[in-house]
Amino acid sequence: MRWILSILINSLVLIVVSGLLKLVAPESFYIENITTAIIASVILSMLNVFVKPLLILITLPITVFTFGFFLIVINAFTLKIVDSILGNSFNIEGFGTAIVAAIFISVFNMLIDKVVLDPLTKRD
């Protein structure tokens, strides 16, 4: 149940981040519809389970050297993988946009986790 809730919340976060980045650069981050956002969220969660640990292991020295800030680059890379899988329905223009999107997604997910999900799980 928590995984499905996480997928739905992450889908909404992707839509919000897309909307925020469209204010700055209209063609920078495009999501076709809510279905695409849900599919992107599912693919992103699968990449976070299977691919991201390998990327972290491979880039461990630089991640340690940058005190963990290189994880933002890894998150941006996974976003670009989703971009390449979904084609025109999910489009991120450039790696810089992917890095900014990864930062926004991380911040929003952290806030939602602390403000919404933690109180719900502690209530049970």
N, C-alpha and C positions, 0 to 999 in steps of 0.2 A: 504494500500500500504506500509506503514512504517513497519507493522508487517511482511510482506513477505520479505522486504528488510532486516529486522533484522534477520529473520530466515536464509536467505542466507548468510549474513555476519557471523552470529554465526556458521554456518556450515563450512565456510572457516577457521574461528578461531579454531574450533575443529580440523580440519585437520592440520593446522599449529602447534598447540600445540602438537598433536600426533607426528608430524615429529620432533619437537624439543626434546621431551622426548625420542624418539627413538635414538637420538644421544648419550644420556647419558646411557640409559638402553633400549636395543632394544626390549624387550618384555613387556615394562611397560604400554604402551598405544597403543591400536590397533583399528583402524577403517577400516572396510573392503573396503568401497568405498564411493563415494560422496552421493549416495542415502542413505546409512546408516547414514552419517553425517547430512543430511537434516532431516531424521526421528528422529535422536537423538536430533537435535536442536528443532524440534517441541515438542517432549516429554519434553525436558528441559524447554521450555517456558511454557508449561502447568503446570509442577511442580512448576515453579516460580510463577505462578498465584494462584494455588490452595493449594499446600503443603507448600511452603516456608513461607508464612505468619503465618501459624499455628506453624511451627518450630520456627520461630522468637518469637512468643508470648510465647511458652512454655519455651524457653531458654532465655527469656528477662533478668533475673537477671545476668546470666553469661555473656551475651552479653554486658550489661552495665558495669559490673565489668572489662571486658577485653577491654573496650573502643571500642567495635564493631569488634574486631579482631575475635571473635567467629563466625562471619558471614562467614568467610572463611571455617570453619568447616561445616557450614550448606550448603554452596555451594558444598563442597566436598561430603557431604552426598547425595545431589540431583544428583550429577554425578554418584555416586555408585548406586543409584536407577535406573538411565538410563542404567547403565551397567547390572544390574540384569534383566531389562525388555528386552533388546535387545540381550542378550546372547552372543554367540561367535562372532557376527559381530561387537560388540562394547565392548572392554575389557579393564578395568583398573586394573592393578595388584596392589592390596594393597591400604590401605587408605592414606598412605603417598604420593603415586603417585597422588591420587585424590586431595589431598591438594595442591600439587605443580601445578597440572593442573588447579585447581580452581583459584589459584593466577595468573597464566599466562593468563587464559581466562578473568579474571576480568581486568587485565592491558590492554590486547589487545582490549577488548570491550570499555574500557574507552578512549583509544587513538583513536580508529576508530570513536567513537561518537564525540569526540572533533575536530578531524582533518577532517573527511569526512562528517558525518551526520549533524552536526551543521551548517557548511557553506552552505550545500544544503538546509536546512530548512529556513535559514535566507535569502537566495536568493529569495525565493518565495514571 
